[in-house]
Each structure stands twice: as C-alpha cells, then as structure tokens.
Amino acid sequence: MITTLSTYVGLWMLLAVVVLALALYRKFVSAHDEDRYVHISEGEARFIPHQVAVNSKIDRIDRWGESLTIIALVTGIALGCVYFYFSL
C-alpha cells in the first residue's frame, strides 16, 4: 500500500509546486505591472486599459491560485488520513 501511496504523494507534491509557482508568478505580475493608483482623470485615460488588463490578469491568477490551494490542502489531508489509517 505504501508503494502506491508514494505515487499519490508525488502527484500531490507536484500540485504543491504548481501552487507555489503560481504564487510567485502573481507576485511577479503585481510587482512589475500593477499600478497602485486608480487613473480616473482625462489626462490619465491612456493608462486605464492597461490597468484593467493587469487587474483582470491578477484576478484570473487569484482564482486559479485559490482553487488549486484548496485542492492541494484537501488532497494533502486525505493522503495523511490514508497514511495514518494504513500505518496503524
């Protein structure tokens, strides 16, 4: 049983690495492209499309990040329960 469980642990670790990579990508995008000010005046109108696009990109990254984090946590807890069940 432990041999087949190691395959699932390996896949879970891969999922955890994907979650971490997504978090780093979000940090990179927000650090380099995110504008901290909301542009609403006519003189700043040229910045609005870029700001909307960056915010949309960050929202998509956040949605995927939240979903994958929940999946990784639930999977990790389930793997831990299965391990402890079969080790007793």
C-alpha positions as CSV (number, residue, x, y, z in Angstrom):
1,M,0.0,0.0,0.0
2,I,2.8,2.4,0.8
3,T,4.2,2.0,-2.7
4,T,1.0,3.1,-4.4
5,L,0.6,5.8,-1.8
6,S,4.0,7.2,-2.8
7,T,2.7,7.8,-6.3
8,Y,-0.1,9.9,-4.9
9,V,2.3,11.8,-2.7
10,G,4.4,12.6,-5.7
11,L,1.5,13.9,-7.6
12,W,0.4,15.9,-4.5
13,M,3.9,17.4,-4.3
14,L,3.7,18.3,-8.0
15,L,0.4,20.1,-7.3
16,A,2.0,21.9,-4.3
17,V,4.9,23.1,-6.6
18,V,2.4,24.4,-9.1
19,V,0.6,26.3,-6.4
20,L,3.9,27.8,-5.3
21,A,4.9,28.7,-8.8
22,L,1.5,30.4,-9.4
23,A,2.0,32.4,-6.2
24,L,5.4,33.5,-7.4
25,Y,4.0,34.4,-10.8
26,R,1.3,36.5,-9.2
27,K,3.9,38.3,-7.1
28,F,6.0,39.0,-10.3
29,V,3.0,40.3,-12.2
30,S,1.8,42.5,-9.4
31,A,5.3,43.9,-8.7
32,H,6.1,44.9,-12.2
33,D,2.7,45.7,-13.9
34,E,0.3,46.7,-11.1
35,D,-0.3,50.4,-10.7
36,R,-1.1,51.4,-7.2
37,Y,-3.2,54.4,-8.3
38,V,-6.6,54.4,-9.9
39,H,-6.4,56.6,-13.0
40,I,-9.7,58.5,-13.5
41,S,-8.8,61.9,-14.9
42,E,-8.8,62.7,-18.6
43,G,-5.0,63.2,-18.7
44,E,-4.5,59.6,-17.4
45,A,-7.0,58.0,-19.7
46,R,-4.3,56.2,-21.7
47,F,-3.4,54.2,-18.5
48,I,-6.9,52.8,-17.9
49,P,-6.9,49.9,-20.5
50,H,-3.5,48.7,-19.2
51,Q,-4.7,48.9,-15.6
52,V,-7.9,47.0,-16.4
53,A,-5.9,44.3,-18.2
54,V,-3.5,43.8,-15.4
55,N,-6.2,43.7,-12.8
56,S,-8.1,41.1,-14.9
57,K,-4.9,39.0,-15.2
58,I,-4.3,39.2,-11.4
59,D,-8.0,38.2,-10.8
60,R,-7.6,35.1,-13.0
61,I,-4.3,34.1,-11.3
62,D,-6.0,34.6,-7.9
63,R,-9.0,32.5,-8.9
64,W,-6.7,29.6,-10.0
65,G,-4.5,30.0,-7.0
66,E,-7.4,29.8,-4.5
67,S,-8.9,26.8,-6.3
68,L,-5.6,24.9,-6.5
69,T,-4.6,25.7,-2.9
70,I,-7.9,24.3,-1.7
71,I,-7.4,21.2,-3.8
72,A,-3.9,20.8,-2.5
73,L,-4.9,21.2,1.1
74,V,-7.8,18.7,0.8
75,T,-5.7,16.2,-1.0
76,G,-2.9,16.5,1.5
77,I,-5.2,16.0,4.4
78,A,-6.8,13.0,2.7
79,L,-3.3,11.5,1.9
80,G,-2.3,12.0,5.6
81,C,-5.5,10.3,6.8
82,V,-5.0,7.3,4.4
83,Y,-1.4,7.0,5.5
84,F,-2.3,7.0,9.2
85,Y,-5.1,4.6,8.7
86,F,-2.9,2.0,7.0
87,S,0.1,2.5,9.3
88,L,-1.9,1.6,12.4
